[in-house]
Amino acid sequence: MRNRSMSIAGLVAVIVTASWTLLSAGQLLLAPVGTHGQTITPVYEGWYPNPDGTISVSWGYFNRNSEENVRIPIGPDNRIEPGGPDRGQPTYFLPRRQRGVFTVVVPGDFGDNEVLWTLTFRGDSQTIPGHLHRDWLLDALGGNTSGDTPPAVRFAEDGREFRGPGGAPDGPLTATVGDPLPLAVWATDDGITRRRVAEGDEPPPLVRLSWHLHQGPGDVSFADPEIEIAEDGPERAETTATFSEPGEYVLRVFANDRSGGGGSQCCWTNAFVRVTVSS
């Protein structure tokens, strides 16, 4: 009888897990992936509480193009409600599945309300709800089961610290079209991922940084789009950004301690900086 009960419990667990997996996958329409010409879908990742009592609702997206970068300006075709249309979502979409790209902060008493992100592109319109269902709770800030926590990122040595998938942009910085803008970040990490490396293996960097265009009317080129910070090296990493057109931009630096993260959204950090570019 005991074995039978355990078998039934195990079967129920499998069914629940499979059902939740299908529910999550339901955000991603089963459209083909091609190099160009495909559509984009918002993806709700989950939510996590902040130390100040607010709640962050985490978002990513699925660009079904394996090579094509896509622009969708803020407006009717790229809007978040309520409080939008601009709630910090990207206007520049990298290829394939991008996880935990930004968050929308809501009050602690948000309850059963929803955050809606709508993307309309190439005749396809998708509206995906973000909610506070308990099954979607993330450990993005508190650390995973191993105790690993997100890297800390700052845009000045004594500046504001960013941790986790989302945060309000820093800045603004000012730049001129065609002139490289110096960018510097300070990044630290608890080093837990590094300490788990087997003896004799070459240890990975403490933190890997990558720079991306998040919002903006033109193109941005980074002198060093990917930078590694070693445990025994300086915390500061530098690059430059060159802008093709004037306007308001938001740049995103992604800091990963190589723990993998996955569905729990731990352990990486997105830090954003605004840049006003003149001609």
C-alpha positions as CSV (number, residue, x, y, z in Angstrom):
1,M,0.0,0.0,0.0
2,R,2.8,2.4,0.9
3,N,4.6,1.7,-2.5
4,R,1.3,2.3,-4.3
5,S,0.8,5.6,-2.5
6,M,4.3,6.7,-3.4
7,S,3.7,5.7,-7.0
8,I,0.4,7.7,-7.1
9,A,2.1,10.7,-5.5
10,G,5.0,10.5,-8.0
11,L,2.5,10.3,-10.9
12,V,0.7,13.3,-9.6
13,A,4.0,15.3,-9.3
14,V,4.9,14.4,-12.9
15,I,1.5,15.5,-14.1
16,V,1.6,18.8,-12.2
17,T,5.1,19.5,-13.4
18,A,4.2,18.6,-17.0
19,S,1.1,20.8,-16.9
20,W,3.0,23.7,-15.5
21,T,5.7,23.3,-18.2
22,L,3.0,23.3,-20.9
23,L,1.4,26.4,-19.3
24,S,4.7,28.2,-19.3
25,A,5.4,27.1,-22.9
26,G,2.0,28.4,-23.8
27,Q,3.4,31.9,-24.0
28,L,5.6,30.9,-26.9
29,L,3.5,30.1,-29.9
30,L,4.7,27.2,-31.9
31,A,5.8,29.2,-34.9
32,P,8.9,28.2,-36.9
33,V,12.3,29.8,-36.1
34,G,14.0,31.3,-39.2
35,T,16.9,33.6,-39.7
36,H,14.7,36.5,-40.7
37,G,11.1,37.4,-41.2
38,Q,9.6,35.9,-38.0
39,T,7.6,37.3,-35.1
40,I,8.3,38.1,-31.4
41,T,6.4,37.1,-28.3
42,P,6.7,38.6,-24.8
43,V,7.5,36.1,-22.1
44,Y,6.5,36.4,-18.4
45,E,9.3,34.9,-16.2
46,G,7.8,35.3,-12.7
47,W,8.0,37.7,-9.8
48,Y,10.1,38.4,-6.7
49,P,9.8,40.7,-3.6
50,N,12.1,43.7,-3.2
51,P,13.6,44.8,0.2
52,D,11.5,48.0,0.1
53,G,8.2,46.1,0.0
54,T,7.5,46.5,-3.7
55,I,7.4,43.6,-6.1
56,S,9.3,43.1,-9.4
57,V,7.6,41.3,-12.3
58,S,10.3,39.9,-14.6
59,W,10.0,39.7,-18.4
60,G,11.9,38.3,-21.3
61,Y,11.0,37.7,-24.9
62,F,11.2,35.2,-27.7
63,N,12.5,36.6,-31.0
64,R,11.9,33.7,-33.5
65,N,14.6,35.1,-35.8
66,S,18.0,33.4,-35.3
67,E,19.9,36.3,-36.9
68,E,17.6,39.3,-37.2
69,N,17.6,42.1,-34.6
70,V,14.2,43.8,-34.5
71,R,13.1,47.3,-33.5
72,I,9.6,48.0,-32.1
73,P,9.3,51.6,-30.8
74,I,7.4,52.3,-27.6
75,G,3.7,53.0,-28.5
76,P,0.7,51.1,-29.7
77,D,2.8,48.2,-31.0
78,N,5.0,47.9,-27.8
79,R,3.2,48.9,-24.7
80,I,2.8,47.8,-21.1
81,E,-0.4,48.4,-19.1
82,P,-1.2,49.8,-16.6
83,G,1.0,52.8,-16.2
84,G,2.6,52.6,-19.7
85,P,3.1,52.5,-22.5
86,D,6.8,52.7,-21.4
87,R,7.6,50.6,-18.3
88,G,11.2,49.9,-19.2
89,Q,10.7,47.3,-21.9
90,P,13.2,47.0,-24.8
91,T,12.7,48.6,-28.2
92,Y,15.6,46.6,-29.6
93,F,15.2,42.8,-29.6
94,L,18.1,40.4,-29.9
95,P,17.6,37.1,-31.7
96,R,16.2,34.0,-30.1
97,R,15.0,33.5,-26.5
98,Q,16.2,36.3,-24.1
99,R,15.5,35.6,-20.4
100,G,14.9,38.1,-17.6
101,V,15.7,41.2,-19.6
102,F,13.9,43.7,-17.4
103,T,11.3,44.1,-14.7
104,V,8.2,46.1,-14.0
105,V,7.9,47.2,-10.3
106,V,4.4,47.1,-8.8
107,P,3.2,47.9,-5.2
108,G,3.3,45.2,-2.5
109,D,-0.5,45.1,-2.4
110,F,-0.8,44.5,-6.2
111,G,-2.8,41.3,-5.3
112,D,-4.7,39.6,-8.2
113,N,-4.0,42.4,-10.7
114,E,-2.0,41.9,-13.8
115,V,0.7,43.6,-15.9
116,L,0.0,43.3,-19.6
117,W,2.8,43.5,-22.2
118,T,1.6,43.8,-25.8
119,L,3.9,43.4,-28.8
120,T,2.6,43.8,-32.4
121,F,4.9,42.9,-35.2
122,R,4.5,41.7,-38.8
123,G,0.8,41.5,-38.3
124,D,1.0,39.3,-35.2
125,S,-0.2,40.8,-31.9
126,Q,0.5,39.1,-28.6
127,T,-0.5,40.3,-25.1
128,I,1.0,38.3,-22.2
129,P,-0.1,38.8,-18.6
130,G,2.2,39.1,-15.6
131,H,0.7,38.1,-12.3
132,L,1.6,37.3,-8.7
133,H,0.6,33.6,-8.6
134,R,2.6,31.9,-5.9
135,D,3.8,29.2,-8.3
136,W,5.7,31.9,-10.2
137,L,7.7,33.2,-7.3
138,L,11.4,33.6,-8.1
139,D,14.5,33.6,-5.9
140,A,16.2,36.3,-8.0
141,L,17.7,38.2,-5.1
142,G,17.8,35.9,-2.1
143,G,20.1,33.4,-3.7
144,N,19.5,29.8,-4.9
145,T,19.7,26.6,-2.9
146,S,23.6,26.8,-3.0
147,G,23.6,30.3,-1.5
148,D,24.7,31.9,-4.7
149,T,23.5,35.5,-5.2
150,P,23.5,37.9,-8.1
151,P,26.6,40.0,-8.9
152,A,26.6,43.6,-7.8
153,V,27.1,46.3,-10.5
154,R,27.7,50.0,-10.2
155,F,28.3,52.7,-12.8
156,A,30.6,54.6,-10.3
157,E,32.9,53.4,-7.6
158,D,30.7,54.8,-4.9
159,G,27.5,54.8,-7.0
160,R,24.1,53.0,-6.7
161,E,24.3,49.2,-6.6
162,F,22.3,47.1,-8.9
163,R,21.4,43.4,-8.2
164,G,19.0,41.1,-9.9
165,P,17.1,41.1,-13.2
166,G,15.7,44.6,-13.0
167,G,16.2,48.2,-11.7
168,A,15.6,51.8,-12.6
169,P,18.2,53.2,-15.1
170,D,21.1,55.3,-13.9
171,G,22.3,58.5,-15.6
172,P,21.7,60.3,-17.8
173,L,25.0,60.4,-19.6
174,T,25.6,62.7,-22.6
175,A,27.2,61.8,-25.9
176,T,27.6,63.0,-29.5
177,V,26.9,61.1,-32.7
178,G,30.0,59.4,-33.9
179,D,32.1,60.1,-30.8
180,P,32.9,57.2,-28.5
181,L,31.4,57.5,-25.1
182,P,33.5,56.0,-22.3
183,L,31.6,53.6,-20.1
184,A,32.8,52.0,-16.9
185,V,31.2,49.5,-14.5
186,W,32.4,48.1,-11.2
187,A,31.3,44.5,-10.6
188,T,31.7,42.2,-7.6
189,D,30.3,38.8,-6.8
190,D,30.2,36.3,-3.8
191,G,32.4,33.9,-5.8
192,I,30.4,30.8,-4.9
193,T,30.2,29.6,-8.5
194,R,34.0,30.0,-8.8
195,R,34.7,28.0,-5.6
196,R,32.6,25.1,-6.9
197,V,35.1,24.5,-9.8
198,A,36.8,21.1,-9.5
199,E,40.4,21.0,-8.5
200,G,42.7,21.1,-11.4
201,D,40.2,22.8,-13.7
202,E,40.8,26.3,-15.0
203,P,38.5,28.6,-13.0
204,P,36.0,30.8,-14.9
205,P,36.0,34.6,-14.5
206,L,34.3,35.9,-11.4
207,V,31.8,37.9,-13.5
208,R,31.2,38.1,-17.3
209,L,29.8,41.4,-18.5
210,S,28.0,42.0,-21.8
211,W,26.7,45.3,-23.2
212,H,23.5,45.7,-25.2
213,L,21.3,48.3,-26.7
214,H,18.0,48.3,-24.8
215,Q,16.1,51.3,-26.1
216,G,17.0,53.9,-28.7
217,P,16.4,55.2,-32.2
218,G,19.7,54.2,-33.8
219,D,22.5,51.7,-33.7
220,V,25.2,51.4,-31.0
221,S,28.6,49.8,-31.4
222,F,30.6,48.8,-28.3
223,A,34.4,48.7,-28.5
224,D,34.4,45.7,-26.1
225,P,30.9,44.3,-25.9
226,E,32.0,41.4,-23.6
227,I,34.4,41.8,-20.7
228,E,35.6,39.4,-18.0
229,I,36.4,40.3,-14.4
230,A,38.8,37.9,-12.6
231,E,38.6,37.3,-8.9
232,D,42.2,38.5,-8.4
233,G,41.8,41.4,-10.9
234,P,40.3,44.9,-10.7
235,E,36.6,45.3,-10.2
236,R,36.4,48.0,-12.9
237,A,35.7,47.2,-16.5
238,E,35.8,49.8,-19.3
239,T,34.5,50.1,-22.9
240,T,33.1,52.7,-25.2
241,A,29.8,53.1,-27.0
242,T,29.4,54.9,-30.3
243,F,25.9,56.1,-31.5
244,S,24.7,56.4,-35.0
245,E,21.8,58.8,-34.5
246,P,20.8,61.5,-31.9
247,G,18.1,60.7,-29.4
248,E,17.4,59.1,-26.0
249,Y,19.0,55.7,-25.4
250,V,19.0,53.1,-22.7
251,L,22.0,50.7,-22.5
252,R,21.9,47.4,-20.6
253,V,24.9,45.7,-19.1
254,F,24.3,42.1,-18.2
255,A,26.4,40.6,-15.4
256,N,26.5,36.8,-15.0
257,D,28.5,34.8,-12.5
258,R,28.1,31.7,-14.7
259,S,25.8,29.8,-12.3
260,G,23.4,29.2,-15.1
261,G,20.4,30.8,-13.4
262,G,17.6,29.2,-15.5
263,G,14.0,29.5,-14.4
264,S,14.8,30.8,-11.0
265,Q,16.3,34.1,-12.5
266,C,19.3,33.7,-10.2
267,C,22.1,34.6,-10.5
268,W,22.5,37.5,-12.9
269,T,22.1,41.2,-12.9
270,N,20.8,43.8,-15.4
271,A,22.0,47.3,-14.9
272,F,20.7,50.1,-17.1
273,V,22.0,53.6,-18.0
274,R,20.4,56.4,-19.9
275,V,22.3,58.3,-22.6
276,T,21.2,61.5,-24.3
277,V,22.9,61.7,-27.7
278,S,23.1,65.0,-29.6
279,S,24.1,65.6,-33.2
